[in-house]
Amino acid sequence: MSIVARKVVTTAYTRAVKPVIFKRHPDKVHDDMITHGSWIQKARPVMASAEAMLKYEHPALVTDVYGLSLRNPIGLAAGLDKNIAIPGILQMTGFGFLTFGSVTSRVCEGNPRPWFHRLPEQGSLVVHVGLANGGVVRVAERLRELNERKNPRYTALPFKMSIARTNDNLTGDVAEGVADYVASVKALAGLSALMELNVSCPNTTVGEAFTTPENLDALLTAVDEIAPPQPITLKMPGDRPWGEFKGLLDVAAAHKVDGLTIANLRKDRTGIPLAAEVKGNLSGAPARDASTELIRQTYLATGDRFVIAGVGGVFSGADAYEKITAGATLIELVSGLIFRGPAVVGTIAQELVTLAQADGFERVQDAVGSKADVSVA
């Protein structure tokens, strides 16, 4: 039943809904999604029915990682829901886990609008948000509220909280940046299943100060001292030459870093028909191959030292499976939702089972790294 339902939903979205919403500015669409979704998710019977229709469950999808048993390896990437406004809506689509944020220690207004620009033909969204969020205090309160409520419509899935450095006029030197991260880590310690340190957000005034080995070491040393109970992951840049990227991996391996999210937005806009006045970096399909190649190289270099979450251009089961066989245990996406609609997660999950079993694997997780020795560059 759900297989047919997902096909119907996908057809309705691509032929009827998407043409309408794509005529509106993406900033407005995003704002309305957060505002209206926060109310719609309160209709519990509607949410339960929608989730039953959209999700795809199969024993082969169950993924054991970080001491968690996920219903599938597909998660929401950071950036869509900064302040945990619509966890019920996002759970409904069939994800295995959800990433919220990135959140910063201080309230952050972000960059001047517009924040988003669509490139439909390229399957990409140009992102220039600049970490707009309500600040870690607000988000910590939201997590406590949800944890105390224990409403399965909101909290059945594991949460990963993504933390970044505040992007405002108070930003200072590296020591100030470390203190900024530390404040957020302390505030969110123990409040979510996982914690991500986003050191690679490209849309900020100070750039990516913690993507050098020396500065990253300083940050991770400080986080080690706090020793939050959650596993720690790093959101990695996607535009570094392998030698530089490997230097960051070496630093991470020397600290209490459990996982890597590979990779952040693509900065290189070469070959993309984009006016100079449109600011931002590329999500979606233009980031796909580079992120998969970094996953492959990382897996070959580090083995099972890190749990790798692959992000960038995942629109289908084939896209996800390519990242998994390159070395990713988990998959994250946002653009796929925008361009393919809410049934995309269940569709990817179903296709992953078919692909893995066609290769002789009992579970999707068994396929991790199975083709890492095959270059995708």
C-alpha positions as CSV (number, residue, x, y, z in Angstrom):
1,M,0.0,0.0,0.0
2,S,2.7,2.5,1.0
3,I,4.7,1.8,-2.2
4,V,1.7,2.9,-4.3
5,A,1.0,5.8,-2.0
6,R,4.5,7.1,-2.3
7,K,4.3,7.0,-6.1
8,V,1.0,8.9,-5.9
9,V,2.5,11.5,-3.5
10,T,5.6,11.9,-5.7
11,T,3.5,12.4,-8.9
12,A,1.3,14.9,-7.1
13,Y,4.2,16.8,-5.8
14,T,6.3,17.0,-9.0
15,R,3.3,17.7,-11.3
16,A,1.1,19.9,-9.1
17,V,2.7,21.1,-5.9
18,K,6.2,21.9,-7.0
19,P,5.3,24.0,-10.0
20,V,3.2,26.2,-7.7
21,I,5.7,26.6,-4.9
22,F,8.6,27.1,-7.3
23,K,6.9,30.2,-8.5
24,R,7.3,31.7,-5.1
25,H,10.6,32.9,-3.6
26,P,12.4,30.1,-1.8
27,D,12.9,32.3,1.3
28,K,9.2,32.7,1.6
29,V,8.5,29.0,1.0
30,H,11.0,28.0,3.7
31,D,9.6,30.5,6.2
32,D,6.0,29.3,5.5
33,M,7.0,25.7,5.9
34,I,8.4,26.3,9.3
35,T,5.5,28.5,10.5
36,H,2.7,26.3,9.1
37,G,4.4,23.0,9.8
38,S,4.8,23.8,13.5
39,W,1.0,23.9,13.7
40,I,0.1,21.1,11.3
41,Q,2.3,18.6,13.2
42,K,0.0,19.0,16.2
43,A,-2.7,17.1,14.3
44,R,-1.5,13.7,15.6
45,P,-3.9,11.4,13.7
46,V,-2.9,13.2,10.5
47,M,0.8,12.9,11.2
48,A,0.5,9.2,12.1
49,S,-1.4,8.4,8.9
50,A,1.0,10.3,6.7
51,E,4.0,8.6,8.3
52,A,2.4,5.2,7.8
53,M,1.9,6.1,4.1
54,L,5.3,7.6,3.4
55,K,7.8,5.5,5.3
56,Y,9.3,2.3,4.2
57,E,10.5,-0.3,6.8
58,H,12.5,-3.4,6.2
59,P,14.8,-5.4,8.4
60,A,17.6,-4.9,5.9
61,L,17.5,-1.1,6.6
62,V,18.1,-1.3,10.4
63,T,21.4,0.4,11.1
64,D,23.4,-0.1,14.3
65,V,25.6,2.9,15.0
66,Y,26.7,5.0,17.9
67,G,25.0,2.6,20.2
68,L,21.7,3.4,18.5
69,S,19.4,1.2,16.3
70,L,18.1,3.3,13.5
71,R,15.1,2.2,11.4
72,N,17.1,3.2,8.4
73,P,20.4,5.0,7.6
74,I,18.8,8.1,6.0
75,G,18.8,11.3,8.0
76,L,17.9,14.9,7.5
77,A,21.0,17.1,7.1
78,A,21.5,20.3,9.0
79,G,20.1,23.6,7.6
80,L,16.4,23.0,7.1
81,D,15.2,23.3,10.6
82,K,17.5,25.5,12.7
83,N,15.5,25.7,15.9
84,I,13.7,22.3,16.1
85,A,10.4,23.8,14.9
86,I,9.0,20.9,12.9
87,P,10.3,17.6,14.2
88,G,6.9,16.0,13.8
89,I,6.7,16.9,10.1
90,L,10.2,15.7,9.4
91,Q,9.7,12.4,11.2
92,M,6.6,11.8,9.2
93,T,8.6,11.6,6.0
94,G,10.3,8.4,7.1
95,F,13.8,9.5,8.1
96,G,15.9,7.3,10.4
97,F,17.4,10.3,12.3
98,L,17.1,14.1,12.2
99,T,19.8,16.8,12.3
100,F,18.8,20.2,13.6
101,G,20.7,23.5,13.5
102,S,23.3,24.6,13.0
103,V,22.8,26.5,16.2
104,T,25.2,29.1,17.7
105,S,26.0,30.3,21.2
106,R,24.4,33.7,20.5
107,V,21.2,34.6,18.6
108,C,22.3,35.0,15.0
109,E,20.3,37.0,12.4
110,G,22.3,35.5,9.5
111,N,23.2,37.2,6.3
112,P,21.1,39.8,4.5
113,R,18.4,38.2,2.5
114,P,17.8,36.6,0.1
115,W,19.1,33.4,1.6
116,F,18.1,30.9,-1.1
117,H,18.2,30.8,-4.9
118,R,16.9,27.8,-6.9
119,L,18.6,26.1,-9.8
120,P,16.0,23.6,-10.9
121,E,17.9,22.4,-14.0
122,Q,21.0,21.7,-11.9
123,G,19.1,20.1,-9.0
124,S,20.6,22.7,-6.6
125,L,19.7,25.3,-4.1
126,V,22.2,28.2,-3.7
127,V,22.5,28.8,0.1
128,H,23.5,32.0,1.8
129,V,21.8,31.8,5.2
130,G,24.8,32.6,7.3
131,L,23.7,30.5,10.3
132,A,20.5,32.4,11.2
133,N,19.1,30.8,14.4
134,G,17.6,31.6,17.7
135,G,20.7,30.8,19.8
136,V,21.7,27.8,21.9
137,V,19.7,28.9,25.0
138,R,16.5,28.8,23.1
139,V,17.3,25.5,21.4
140,A,18.4,23.9,24.7
141,E,15.1,24.9,26.2
142,R,13.3,23.4,23.2
143,L,15.1,20.1,23.6
144,R,14.3,20.0,27.3
145,E,10.7,20.6,26.6
146,L,10.5,17.9,24.0
147,N,12.4,15.4,26.2
148,E,10.1,16.1,29.1
149,R,7.0,15.8,27.0
150,K,8.2,12.5,25.5
151,N,5.6,12.7,22.7
152,P,6.6,10.0,20.2
153,R,5.3,12.1,17.3
154,Y,8.2,14.5,18.0
155,T,10.9,12.5,19.7
156,A,10.7,8.9,18.3
157,L,13.8,9.5,16.2
158,P,17.3,10.3,17.4
159,F,18.3,13.9,17.1
160,K,21.7,15.2,16.1
161,M,22.4,18.8,17.1
162,S,24.7,20.7,14.8
163,I,26.8,23.5,16.4
164,A,28.6,26.3,14.6
165,R,30.4,29.5,15.4
166,T,28.3,32.6,15.8
167,N,28.3,34.7,12.7
168,D,28.0,38.3,14.0
169,N,30.0,41.5,14.7
170,L,31.2,40.1,18.0
171,T,33.3,37.4,16.3
172,G,37.0,37.7,17.2
173,D,40.1,35.6,17.1
174,V,40.6,31.8,17.3
175,A,40.4,31.8,21.1
176,E,37.0,33.6,21.0
177,G,35.9,31.1,18.4
178,V,36.8,28.2,20.6
179,A,35.0,29.8,23.5
180,D,31.9,30.3,21.3
181,Y,31.8,26.6,20.4
182,V,32.5,25.6,24.0
183,A,29.5,27.6,25.2
184,S,27.2,25.7,22.8
185,V,28.7,22.3,23.6
186,K,28.1,22.9,27.3
187,A,24.6,24.1,26.8
188,L,23.6,21.1,24.7
189,A,25.6,18.4,26.6
190,G,23.3,15.4,27.2
191,L,20.3,16.8,25.4
192,S,20.4,14.9,22.1
193,A,21.6,11.6,20.9
194,L,24.5,13.1,18.8
195,M,26.4,16.4,18.5
196,E,27.9,17.8,15.3
197,L,30.6,20.4,15.2
198,N,30.1,22.3,12.0
199,V,33.5,23.8,11.3
200,S,32.9,24.3,7.6
201,C,30.0,26.7,7.1
202,P,31.1,28.8,4.1
203,N,28.6,31.6,4.4
204,T,30.1,33.5,7.3
205,T,32.0,36.8,7.7
206,V,35.0,35.1,9.3
207,G,35.2,32.1,7.0
208,E,36.2,28.6,8.1
209,A,38.8,29.3,10.8
210,F,38.7,25.8,12.2
211,T,39.6,24.0,8.9
212,T,43.3,24.3,9.6
213,P,45.0,21.5,11.6
214,E,46.3,23.9,14.3
215,N,42.9,25.6,14.9
216,L,40.9,22.4,14.7
217,D,43.3,20.8,17.3
218,A,42.7,23.8,19.6
219,L,38.9,23.4,19.3
220,L,38.8,19.7,19.7
221,T,41.2,19.9,22.7
222,A,38.7,22.2,24.4
223,V,35.7,19.9,23.5
224,D,37.6,16.9,24.8
225,E,37.9,18.6,28.2
226,I,34.2,19.1,28.4
227,A,33.6,15.5,27.5
228,P,29.9,15.8,26.5
229,P,28.1,12.4,26.8
230,Q,27.0,12.4,23.1
231,P,29.2,11.0,20.4
232,I,30.8,13.9,18.5
233,T,30.9,14.3,14.7
234,L,32.6,16.9,12.5
235,K,30.9,18.5,9.5
236,M,33.7,18.6,7.0
237,P,34.5,21.0,4.1
238,G,34.0,19.7,0.6
239,D,36.4,21.8,-1.3
240,R,39.8,20.9,0.2
241,P,42.5,19.1,-1.7
242,W,43.0,15.6,-0.4
243,G,46.3,16.4,1.3
244,E,44.7,19.2,3.3
245,F,41.6,17.2,4.0
246,K,43.7,14.3,5.3
247,G,45.5,16.7,7.6
248,L,42.1,17.5,9.3
249,L,41.3,13.8,9.5
250,D,44.6,13.1,11.3
251,V,43.7,15.8,13.9
252,A,40.2,14.4,14.4
253,A,41.6,10.9,14.9
254,A,43.7,12.2,17.7
255,H,40.7,13.4,19.6
256,K,37.3,12.1,20.8
257,V,35.6,12.4,17.4
258,D,33.4,9.5,16.5
259,G,32.0,10.5,13.2
260,L,32.4,12.7,10.1
261,T,29.7,14.4,7.9
262,I,31.1,14.6,4.4
263,A,30.7,17.2,3.0
264,N,29.4,20.8,3.3
265,L,28.3,23.0,0.4
266,R,30.2,23.3,-2.8
267,K,31.9,26.6,-3.2
268,D,33.1,26.3,-6.8
269,R,30.4,27.8,-9.0
270,T,32.4,27.2,-12.3
271,G,30.1,26.1,-15.1
272,I,26.9,27.0,-13.1
273,P,24.7,29.6,-14.8
274,L,24.5,31.9,-11.9
275,A,24.6,35.7,-11.8
276,A,27.4,37.3,-9.7
277,E,24.9,39.2,-7.5
278,V,23.5,35.8,-6.4
279,K,25.5,35.0,-3.3
280,G,26.0,31.6,-1.8
281,N,27.2,28.1,-2.3
282,L,25.8,25.0,-4.0
283,S,23.8,22.2,-2.4
284,G,22.4,19.2,-4.2
285,A,23.5,17.6,-7.4
286,P,26.6,19.8,-8.1
287,A,28.1,18.6,-4.8
288,R,27.4,14.9,-5.4
289,D,30.5,13.5,-7.0
290,A,33.0,15.5,-4.9
291,S,31.5,14.4,-1.7
292,T,31.4,10.8,-2.7
293,E,35.0,10.9,-3.7
294,L,36.0,12.4,-0.3
295,I,34.0,9.6,1.4
296,R,35.8,7.0,-0.6
297,Q,39.3,8.4,0.2
298,T,38.4,8.9,3.8
299,Y,37.2,5.3,4.2
300,L,40.3,3.9,2.5
301,A,42.5,6.1,4.7
302,T,40.8,5.6,8.1
303,G,38.8,2.3,7.8
304,D,36.3,2.1,10.6
305,R,37.8,4.8,12.8
306,F,35.0,7.1,12.0
307,V,31.3,6.7,11.2
308,I,30.8,8.6,8.0
309,A,27.6,10.3,7.1
310,G,27.5,11.1,3.3
311,V,25.7,14.3,2.2
312,G,25.5,16.0,-1.2
313,G,23.2,15.3,-4.1
314,V,21.2,12.4,-2.8
315,F,18.0,12.2,-4.8
316,S,17.6,8.5,-5.3
317,G,18.5,5.1,-3.9
318,A,21.4,4.9,-6.4
319,D,22.8,8.2,-5.2
320,A,22.7,7.0,-1.6
321,Y,24.0,3.5,-2.4
322,E,27.0,5.0,-4.2
323,K,27.9,6.9,-1.0
324,I,27.4,3.8,1.2
325,T,29.5,1.5,-1.0
326,A,32.2,4.2,-1.0
327,G,32.3,4.1,2.8
328,A,29.3,6.0,4.3
329,T,27.3,4.3,7.0
330,L,24.7,7.0,7.1
331,I,23.2,9.3,4.4
332,E,21.9,12.8,4.9
333,L,19.9,15.0,2.6
334,V,17.8,18.2,2.3
335,S,17.8,19.1,-1.4
336,G,16.2,15.8,-2.2
337,L,13.1,16.8,-0.2
338,I,12.9,20.1,-2.0
339,F,13.1,18.7,-5.5
340,R,11.5,15.3,-5.1
341,G,9.0,15.8,-2.3
342,P,8.1,14.2,1.0
343,A,8.0,10.6,-0.4
344,V,11.6,10.7,-1.4
345,V,13.0,9.2,1.9
346,G,10.8,6.1,1.7
347,T,11.5,5.7,-2.0
348,I,15.3,5.9,-1.3
349,A,15.0,3.4,1.5
350,Q,13.1,0.9,-0.7
351,E,15.6,1.3,-3.5
352,L,18.5,0.8,-1.0
353,V,17.2,-2.6,0.0
354,T,16.9,-3.7,-3.6
355,L,20.4,-2.5,-4.5
356,A,22.1,-4.0,-1.5
357,Q,20.4,-7.4,-1.8
358,A,21.1,-7.5,-5.6
359,D,24.8,-7.3,-4.6
360,G,24.4,-10.2,-2.2
361,F,24.2,-8.2,1.1
362,E,21.6,-9.2,3.7
363,R,21.6,-5.7,5.2
364,V,22.3,-2.3,3.7
365,Q,24.9,-1.7,6.4
366,D,26.8,-4.7,5.2
367,A,27.5,-2.9,1.9
368,V,29.4,0.0,3.6
369,G,32.8,0.5,1.8
370,S,32.3,-2.5,-0.5
371,K,33.3,-0.5,-3.6
372,A,35.7,2.0,-1.9
373,D,38.5,0.9,-4.1
374,V,36.6,2.1,-7.2
375,S,37.2,5.8,-7.9
376,V,34.2,8.0,-8.6
377,A,36.3,11.0,-9.6
